[in-house]
Amino acid sequence: MRSTTEPKGSRLLVPFGGRTQGNDIVVRFGLSTDKVRGRRLGHHRGASVRFSEWVLVVYLTYLVAILPLRRLSRARQVCVVAGALPLVALVVLISRLPLTPVVHHVRTWLPLPYLLLGYWLSGMFFVDPQASYEARFTSLDERLQRAFGLTGFATRAPRALIECLETAYFSCYVVIPAGLIAYVLAGHEADANRYWSIVLMAELGCYGVLPWIRTRPPWALLERSALDDRDVFMRRVNRFLIQYASTRANTFPSGHAAGALATALAVAGVWPAGGVVFFLLAISIAVGSVAGEYHYSGDAIAGVVTALAAWGLVAGFGL
């Protein structure tokens, strides 16, 4: 199949797997990838919705579509619709703007607030925690703790180790923007669509399960965690953030583990040395989330699988 080429600087339609040169825009199945790989951006109008933005649109549409299937209050339903539909309209509106450097920079960073809103909208579905799932996840944790000799870790572990693990967990709040900064500094801002395609697919994939598997985090099942009796500064910081800046719902798969690993996989594709650093950070976040009783071990394992699946799917689309 032959591609149809227009003058340089115009829109170019190519078959799946095709490539373009210069300032042309690649479109696969109608999805714009803005794949210019470091070349100067041209001022194109109607560059269409990027693949990463389609991931967000599909996720938001999914949340609205399942509302009739979940028993939510009218107020929660209104919050979901009022948050999702305007955001879809915003994505479409921005995609129609001329692709100037300013617009490109805006579209590079906008997925950060998109991701936060996606997280909060999923929290609207957190009603009636399912004790049966909580019991299964807790049982798996107990078996793994016995198998690895970690029973009583909260009381026996050195305070310095707990401080390090709590710090590692805290880094889950900064790992995604840090990964994007690394992506930009590596000279690949023009290819940020790939970064966000992997990260958003992994993170939103985790949030999308919350309406069906609703559990509380391990610490919430305890009258008082033994970790809270240790004098650990970062523990207090993390608990404060959870109290005032989270939905207080547990996500299965773990969005923290999935997002951190997805970031590492994306960065490694353009900067292998930086990818190693982010891989180590992803491992520490996953371990810290379980050790700190913020997630079940099953959450972290499923989060790793979700990130790998997102990375594989994005690669399959040729991004």
SENUBA-125017 format. One record per residue (C-alpha): x, y, z. Coordinates in steps of 0.25 Angstrom, whole numbers, padded with zeros to 4 digits. Example, Ala and Ser with C-alpha at 12.3 -4.5 7.8 and 13.67 -1.06 7.14 Angstrom:
<sites>
      c1      c2      c3
    0049   -0018    0031
    0055   -0004    0029
</sites>
This chain:
<sites>
      c1      c2      c3
    0000    0000    0000
    0006    0013   -0004
    0005    0026    0005
   -0001    0039    0000
    0009    0050    0002
    0006    0065    0002
    0015    0077    0002
    0025    0078    0014
    0018    0083    0026
    0004    0077    0023
   -0003    0066    0029
    0002    0052    0024
   -0006    0039    0025
    0002    0026    0025
   -0002    0012    0027
    0001    0005    0040
    0016    0004    0043
    0019    0015    0033
    0029    0026    0036
    0030    0041    0031
    0041    0050    0030
    0044    0065    0034
    0032    0072    0040
    0021    0063    0035
    0011    0057    0045
    0010    0042    0046
   -0005    0037    0047
   -0008    0022    0049
   -0022    0018    0048
   -0026    0033    0050
   -0018    0034    0063
   -0007    0045    0062
    0006    0042    0069
    0013    0055    0066
    0025    0047    0064
    0036    0057    0060
    0047    0051    0068
    0055    0064    0072
    0052    0071    0059
    0047    0085    0059
    0032    0086    0060
    0024    0092    0049
    0011    0099    0051
    0001    0089    0047
   -0014    0091    0049
   -0023    0080    0052
   -0012    0070    0057
   -0023    0061    0063
   -0023    0054    0076
   -0010    0047    0080
   -0010    0033    0084
   -0008    0036    0099
   -0019    0046    0099
   -0028    0035    0093
   -0024    0026    0105
   -0030    0037    0114
   -0043    0039    0105
   -0045    0024    0105
   -0043    0023    0121
   -0053    0035    0123
   -0063    0029    0114
   -0062    0016    0121
   -0065    0023    0135
   -0077    0029    0130
   -0082    0017    0122
   -0082    0008    0135
   -0089    0018    0144
   -0102    0011    0142
   -0096   -0002    0146
   -0091    0003    0160
   -0099    0007    0172
   -0094    0021    0174
   -0101    0033    0180
   -0106    0044    0170
   -0096    0054    0175
   -0085    0044    0172
   -0091    0041    0158
   -0091    0056    0155
   -0076    0058    0159
   -0072    0047    0150
   -0080    0053    0138
   -0076    0067    0141
   -0061    0063    0142
   -0061    0054    0130
   -0069    0060    0119
   -0062    0074    0120
   -0048    0068    0120
   -0052    0060    0107
   -0056    0073    0101
   -0043    0080    0106
   -0035    0069    0099
   -0042    0070    0086
   -0041    0085    0086
   -0026    0086    0089
   -0024    0075    0078
   -0030    0085    0068
   -0020    0096    0072
   -0009    0100    0062
    0003    0091    0067
    0012    0103    0071
    0024    0100    0080
    0015    0106    0092
    0004    0097    0089
    0013    0085    0088
    0019    0089    0102
    0005    0090    0108
    0001    0076    0102
    0014    0070    0107
    0011    0074    0122
   -0004    0074    0122
   -0005    0059    0124
    0000    0061    0138
   -0013    0068    0143
   -0021    0058    0134
   -0015    0047    0142
   -0019    0053    0155
   -0033    0056    0151
   -0034    0041    0146
   -0030    0037    0160
   -0040    0045    0167
   -0051    0041    0157
   -0048    0026    0160
   -0049    0029    0175
   -0064    0033    0173
   -0067    0018    0171
   -0061    0014    0184
   -0073    0010    0192
   -0076   -0003    0200
   -0062   -0009    0201
   -0062   -0023    0198
   -0057   -0031    0211
   -0055   -0044    0203
   -0044   -0038    0194
   -0038   -0031    0206
   -0037   -0045    0213
   -0031   -0052    0201
   -0020   -0041    0199
   -0017   -0041    0214
   -0016   -0056    0214
   -0006   -0055    0202
    0002   -0045    0210
    0003   -0054    0222
    0008   -0066    0214
    0018   -0058    0207
    0023   -0052    0220
    0025   -0066    0226
    0032   -0071    0214
    0042   -0060    0214
    0043   -0059    0229
    0037   -0045    0230
    0027   -0047    0241
    0028   -0036    0251
    0035   -0027    0241
    0028   -0015    0246
    0034   -0017    0260
    0047   -0023    0257
    0053   -0015    0245
    0063   -0004    0248
    0057    0009    0249
    0067    0014    0238
    0062    0003    0228
    0047    0007    0231
    0051    0022    0228
    0057    0018    0215
    0045    0010    0211
    0036    0021    0215
    0044    0031    0207
    0044    0021    0195
    0029    0021    0196
    0028    0036    0196
    0036    0037    0183
    0023    0031    0176
    0018    0045    0176
    0029    0050    0168
    0034    0039    0160
    0025    0042    0148
    0028    0057    0146
    0043    0053    0149
    0042    0043    0137
    0036    0053    0128
    0047    0063    0132
    0058    0052    0129
    0051    0050    0115
    0051    0064    0112
    0066    0066    0116
    0070    0054    0108
    0065    0062    0096
    0052    0054    0093
    0041    0064    0097
    0036    0063    0083
    0033    0048    0086
    0026    0051    0099
    0014    0044    0093
    0021    0031    0095
    0024    0034    0109
    0010    0037    0113
    0004    0026    0105
    0011    0016    0114
    0009    0023    0127
   -0005    0027    0125
   -0009    0013    0120
   -0002    0007    0132
   -0008    0016    0142
   -0022    0018    0137
   -0022    0003    0135
   -0021    0001    0150
   -0031    0012    0153
   -0041    0006    0144
   -0042   -0007    0152
   -0046    0000    0165
   -0061    0000    0162
   -0060   -0015    0162
   -0050   -0018    0172
   -0052   -0009    0184
   -0042   -0011    0196
   -0037   -0003    0207
   -0021   -0002    0209
   -0015   -0012    0219
   -0013   -0001    0229
   -0028    0003    0229
   -0031   -0011    0234
   -0023   -0010    0247
   -0027   -0003    0259
   -0013    0003    0260
   -0001   -0001    0251
    0012   -0005    0259
    0019    0004    0249
    0011    0016    0254
    0018    0014    0268
    0032    0015    0262
    0038    0029    0262
    0039    0030    0247
    0038    0044    0241
    0034    0040    0226
    0024    0031    0232
    0017    0043    0238
    0018    0050    0225
    0012    0039    0216
    0001    0037    0226
   -0002    0052    0225
   -0003    0052    0210
   -0012    0040    0210
   -0021    0046    0220
   -0022    0059    0212
   -0018    0057    0198
   -0023    0043    0194
   -0037    0036    0192
   -0032    0026    0203
   -0036    0015    0194
   -0027    0003    0191
   -0025    0001    0176
   -0023   -0013    0170
   -0014   -0013    0162
   -0005   -0003    0170
   -0004    0010    0162
    0008    0013    0170
    0016    0001    0165
    0010    0001    0151
    0013    0016    0149
    0027    0015    0154
    0031    0003    0145
    0024    0009    0133
    0032    0022    0135
    0045    0013    0136
    0041    0006    0123
    0038    0019    0116
    0051    0026    0120
    0059    0013    0117
    0055    0014    0103
    0062    0027    0100
    0072    0028    0111
    0077    0014    0116
    0085    0019    0127
    0074    0028    0133
    0065    0016    0131
    0074    0008    0141
    0072    0018    0152
    0057    0018    0150
    0056    0003    0150
    0063    0003    0163
    0053    0014    0168
    0041    0006    0163
    0046   -0006    0171
    0048    0002    0183
    0034    0008    0182
    0027   -0005    0180
    0035   -0011    0192
    0032    0002    0201
    0017    0001    0197
    0016   -0013    0203
    0025   -0011    0215
    0018    0001    0219
    0005   -0005    0218
    0000    0004    0207
   -0002   -0007    0198
   -0004   -0022    0198
    0007   -0030    0191
   -0003   -0035    0181
   -0006   -0021    0177
    0009   -0018    0174
    0011   -0031    0166
   -0002   -0028    0158
    0004   -0014    0156
    0017   -0019    0150
    0009   -0028    0141
    0000   -0016    0137
    0012   -0007    0134
    0018   -0018    0125
    0005   -0020    0118
    0004   -0005    0115
    0018   -0004    0110
    0016   -0016    0101
    0003   -0011    0095
    0009    0003    0092
    0021   -0004    0085
    0011   -0012    0077
    0005    0001    0072
    0018    0005    0067
    0020    0017    0076
</sites>
